[in-house]
Amino acid sequence: MVHIAYDQIYRDLKQQIENATYVYEELLPSQSQLVKRYQCAHNTVRKAIAKLAGEGYCMPIHGKGVRVIWTPSEDRNSFALGGIETFEESAKRNGLTARTHVTLFEYVTVDASLADITGFDEGTEVLHVERVRLLDDRPLIRDRSYYRASMVEGITPEHAERSIYAYVEEELGKRIATSKRTICMEVASESDRQWLDIEGCTHVACVKHRTYDNDALLFEYAESHYHPAHFRFHDTVIRDKA
């Protein structure tokens, strides 16, 4: 039997759902059919289906199979926040073109006030990066991020312009595992007004997150400010029986 990772099956089925090979409320091929197609173990298919179900693409139905519950977004002008992904991956998922402009790239030592905000210990060296994200050539997102310097060795502003996550995972061979998010509305700052196309808006949508590597060490603290009219948050939750 050919070894195939569950995430390969996940990505393949996800793409087929998004391009309407499998449409809304249609049943996916049976688990046995998928095992035969991908030449893999049943557990590998189950893990791929579980990941798709957790992201709202499908729903297993006892005794019937797995039904597609994903539909294309009706609001093409908004940016839907997803899982832990690069900016380009997010833009592609939203059907938008992406471009990034780095406005600040510096190393700093965490002091008491920055430790309170970021969660990094006082005295930790971090890389401070600020970027403006353009979607279809409109500056709609502003990021302020702090990365543990020891985890981004050798990084350059050019890497930050492309993808820091891709650099860390593909070139340094490290794994980004978990992110904890807080989503709120904040009064637009002078920097927001300077860099973003938010004329007429008094507030921005703000996503604050702390991201950890697979050793549960804090890798990044970031704040992303979004144009409020072009931001959506989707989540999929499963109700547990009492």
Backbone torsions as a table, in degrees:
resi	resn	phi	psi	omega
1	MET	NA	132.9	180.0
2	VAL	-72.8	133.0	178.3
3	HIS	-77.4	126.6	176.7
4	ILE	-137.3	133.9	-178.2
5	ALA	-75.2	146.0	-177.7
6	TYR	-61.3	-31.2	-177.6
7	ASP	-70.3	-22.2	174.1
8	GLN	-68.3	-42.3	177.4
9	ILE	-66.5	-42.1	177.2
10	TYR	-56.1	-49.2	-177.9
11	ARG	-65.0	-38.5	-179.3
12	ASP	-66.1	-47.4	179.9
13	LEU	-67.2	-38.8	177.7
14	LYS	-59.2	-45.1	178.8
15	GLN	-62.6	-39.6	-179.6
16	GLN	-68.5	-32.8	175.1
17	ILE	-69.6	-44.0	-178.0
18	GLU	-67.9	-31.2	179.6
19	ASN	-93.8	11.7	173.2
20	ALA	71.2	21.3	167.8
21	THR	-63.1	-40.1	170.3
22	TYR	-117.2	120.5	-172.4
23	VAL	-99.5	169.8	-179.1
24	TYR	-49.8	128.8	178.2
25	GLU	72.9	4.4	174.0
26	GLU	-81.5	149.2	175.6
27	LEU	-84.2	137.6	173.2
28	LEU	-70.9	162.1	173.6
29	PRO	-54.7	153.2	-179.0
30	SER	-63.7	162.4	179.8
31	GLN	-58.8	-39.9	179.4
32	SER	-64.2	-39.6	178.3
33	GLN	-64.9	-39.9	179.7
34	LEU	-68.9	-38.7	176.8
35	VAL	-60.0	-43.2	179.3
36	LYS	-67.0	-41.6	-178.2
37	ARG	-63.9	-46.9	-173.9
38	TYR	-93.5	-2.9	178.8
39	GLN	53.0	55.8	-175.9
40	CYS	-138.9	179.3	178.8
41	ALA	-80.3	156.8	179.0
42	HIS	-60.0	-39.5	-178.2
43	ASN	-63.6	-32.4	178.5
44	THR	-65.0	-42.8	177.4
45	VAL	-65.8	-42.0	-179.8
46	ARG	-60.2	-40.7	179.2
47	LYS	-65.1	-39.9	178.9
48	ALA	-65.1	-43.0	178.8
49	ILE	-65.2	-39.6	179.9
50	ALA	-62.9	-39.0	178.5
51	LYS	-67.3	-42.0	177.1
52	LEU	-62.5	-41.3	179.6
53	ALA	-65.2	-39.2	179.4
54	GLY	-65.2	-23.8	179.4
55	GLU	-98.8	6.3	174.8
56	GLY	82.9	18.8	179.5
57	TYR	-87.4	-30.7	-177.8
58	CYS	-153.2	172.5	-178.3
59	MET	-144.8	118.3	176.6
60	PRO	-68.0	137.0	179.3
61	ILE	-121.5	120.5	-175.7
62	HIS	-57.8	125.8	177.0
63	GLY	80.6	-3.3	-177.2
64	LYS	-121.0	-35.4	-177.2
65	GLY	130.9	-151.0	-177.9
66	VAL	-123.1	118.3	-175.8
67	ARG	-100.8	138.9	176.9
68	VAL	-73.7	129.2	177.3
69	ILE	-122.5	6.4	-179.3
70	TRP	-85.0	139.5	173.1
71	THR	-131.7	148.4	176.8
72	PRO	-61.3	147.0	179.1
73	SER	-63.4	137.5	177.6
74	GLU	-83.1	-17.6	-178.5
75	ASP	-106.9	91.8	-175.5
76	ARG	-75.0	-10.3	-176.9
77	ASN	-92.3	2.9	-178.1
78	SER	-110.2	161.1	-179.9
79	PHE	-110.8	112.2	-178.0
80	ALA	-90.2	124.8	179.1
81	LEU	-73.4	133.8	-178.7
82	GLY	-116.3	-142.4	-178.9
83	GLY	-84.6	-154.8	177.2
84	ILE	-79.4	105.4	-176.5
85	GLU	-149.2	161.6	177.3
86	THR	-73.1	163.6	179.0
87	PHE	-61.2	-40.9	179.2
88	GLU	-65.4	-37.7	176.6
89	GLU	-63.7	-42.4	178.4
90	SER	-62.7	-45.7	-178.7
91	ALA	-63.2	-42.6	179.5
92	LYS	-62.3	-42.7	178.8
93	ARG	-62.1	-32.0	180.0
94	ASN	-88.6	0.7	178.9
95	GLY	72.2	32.1	-176.7
96	LEU	-123.5	152.9	173.3
97	THR	-84.7	146.3	-173.0
98	ALA	-124.4	143.8	173.1
99	ARG	-149.6	144.2	-176.9
100	THR	-124.6	137.6	177.1
101	HIS	-121.1	118.4	178.9
102	VAL	-81.9	122.5	-178.4
103	THR	-105.4	-15.8	178.8
104	LEU	-154.7	137.1	180.0
105	PHE	-149.3	103.2	-174.8
106	GLU	-151.9	154.6	174.9
107	TYR	-100.5	135.5	179.6
108	VAL	-136.2	160.2	174.7
109	THR	-102.2	131.0	-175.3
110	VAL	-67.9	124.1	174.2
111	ASP	-100.3	-174.3	-174.6
112	ALA	-61.4	-43.8	-177.6
113	SER	-67.9	-40.3	179.7
114	LEU	-70.8	-31.7	176.5
115	ALA	-63.0	-40.0	178.8
116	ASP	-62.8	-37.6	-177.2
117	ILE	-77.0	-47.2	-168.9
118	THR	-91.1	-31.3	-174.2
119	GLY	95.0	-7.7	174.2
120	PHE	-73.9	147.8	177.8
121	ASP	-68.3	148.2	174.2
122	GLU	-56.2	138.0	179.6
123	GLY	91.5	-9.4	178.2
124	THR	-71.8	135.2	174.7
125	GLU	-84.1	129.4	-179.5
126	VAL	-130.6	154.7	172.7
127	LEU	-94.6	122.5	179.7
128	HIS	-100.9	117.8	-178.9
129	VAL	-125.7	132.7	172.1
130	GLU	-121.2	135.7	-176.5
131	ARG	-138.9	149.0	172.4
132	VAL	-107.9	129.1	-178.2
133	ARG	-104.1	126.4	178.6
134	LEU	-105.5	129.1	176.4
135	LEU	-114.9	120.1	-173.3
136	ASP	50.1	41.5	176.0
137	ASP	69.9	11.7	174.2
138	ARG	-105.4	128.0	178.5
139	PRO	-75.4	99.7	-172.1
140	LEU	-116.9	-9.7	-178.4
141	ILE	-136.4	137.0	175.0
142	ARG	-125.0	124.2	-178.7
143	ASP	-107.8	140.3	168.3
144	ARG	-127.1	116.7	-172.5
145	SER	-129.0	148.8	174.0
146	TYR	-126.7	123.1	-178.9
147	TYR	-114.9	139.7	174.7
148	ARG	-60.2	118.6	-171.5
149	ALA	-58.6	-35.9	-178.1
150	SER	-67.3	-14.9	-178.6
151	MET	-98.8	-2.9	-179.5
152	VAL	-129.6	39.7	-177.2
153	GLU	-58.2	135.8	176.1
154	GLY	80.6	2.9	-176.9
155	ILE	-71.5	150.9	-179.5
156	THR	-126.5	166.1	174.8
157	PRO	-58.4	-29.3	178.7
158	GLU	-66.7	-38.1	175.0
159	HIS	-63.6	-41.9	-179.6
160	ALA	-64.0	-31.1	179.1
161	GLU	-72.2	-32.6	178.7
162	ARG	-85.5	-73.8	178.9
163	SER	-167.7	117.4	176.7
164	ILE	-69.3	-39.0	178.8
165	TYR	-61.1	-44.2	179.8
166	ALA	-62.9	-39.9	178.5
167	TYR	-62.1	-46.5	-177.4
168	VAL	-64.9	-42.0	-175.6
169	GLU	-81.9	-42.4	-173.2
170	GLU	-86.8	-37.5	-176.7
171	GLU	-96.9	-33.5	179.6
172	LEU	-97.2	-12.8	177.1
173	GLY	70.5	26.1	178.9
174	LYS	-101.7	161.0	-176.1
175	ARG	-117.1	127.5	174.8
176	ILE	-93.4	124.4	-166.4
177	ALA	-111.5	-49.5	-168.7
178	THR	-138.3	143.5	176.6
179	SER	-135.4	134.8	177.0
180	LYS	-108.8	127.0	-173.2
181	ARG	-117.5	147.7	168.2
182	THR	-125.9	129.2	-177.5
183	ILE	-119.4	128.6	-177.2
184	CYS	-152.6	178.6	172.6
185	MET	-109.8	139.0	178.5
186	GLU	-133.6	154.1	175.0
187	VAL	-63.8	133.0	-179.3
188	ALA	-62.1	132.8	-179.4
189	SER	-88.7	173.1	176.4
190	GLU	-61.6	-38.0	178.2
191	SER	-65.3	-38.0	176.2
192	ASP	-60.6	-44.1	-178.5
193	ARG	-70.2	-30.1	179.6
194	GLN	-71.1	-41.7	-170.3
195	TRP	-102.2	-23.9	-173.3
196	LEU	-105.8	153.7	177.1
197	ASP	-87.3	77.6	-175.6
198	ILE	-124.9	29.8	-179.7
199	GLU	-54.1	130.2	-179.9
200	GLY	89.2	-6.4	-179.9
201	CYS	-101.3	132.5	178.6
202	THR	-93.6	-19.6	-176.5
203	HIS	-130.0	161.9	173.0
204	VAL	-126.7	152.3	170.3
205	ALA	-77.4	135.2	-175.5
206	CYS	-124.2	127.8	175.1
207	VAL	-115.8	117.5	177.3
208	LYS	-108.4	132.7	178.7
209	HIS	-144.7	149.3	172.1
210	ARG	-114.7	125.1	-174.5
211	THR	-115.8	138.5	-173.4
212	TYR	-120.7	151.0	175.8
213	ASP	-86.3	-175.9	-175.5
214	ASN	-75.8	-1.4	170.4
215	ASP	-99.6	11.1	179.8
216	ALA	63.4	29.2	174.7
217	LEU	-98.0	138.4	179.6
218	LEU	-63.1	120.6	-178.5
219	PHE	-100.2	-40.3	-173.5
220	GLU	-147.7	140.8	162.6
221	TYR	-117.4	132.4	-177.5
222	ALA	-143.7	150.8	170.9
223	GLU	-126.2	127.4	178.4
224	SER	-118.4	126.0	178.3
225	HIS	-104.8	127.9	-175.3
226	TYR	-116.6	145.8	168.7
227	HIS	-58.2	124.3	-172.0
228	PRO	-63.8	-26.9	-178.7
229	ALA	-82.6	-6.5	-176.8
230	HIS	-125.2	34.6	-178.4
231	PHE	-132.9	134.3	173.5
232	ARG	-138.0	149.4	174.2
233	PHE	-122.4	124.8	176.6
234	HIS	-114.2	142.9	175.6
235	ASP	-142.3	155.1	175.5
236	THR	-121.7	124.6	-179.8
237	VAL	-125.9	150.7	179.5
238	ILE	-118.7	125.9	-177.9
239	ARG	-76.1	123.1	175.9
240	ASP	-85.6	141.2	176.4
241	LYS	-70.7	141.3	179.3
242	ALA	-64.5	NA	NA
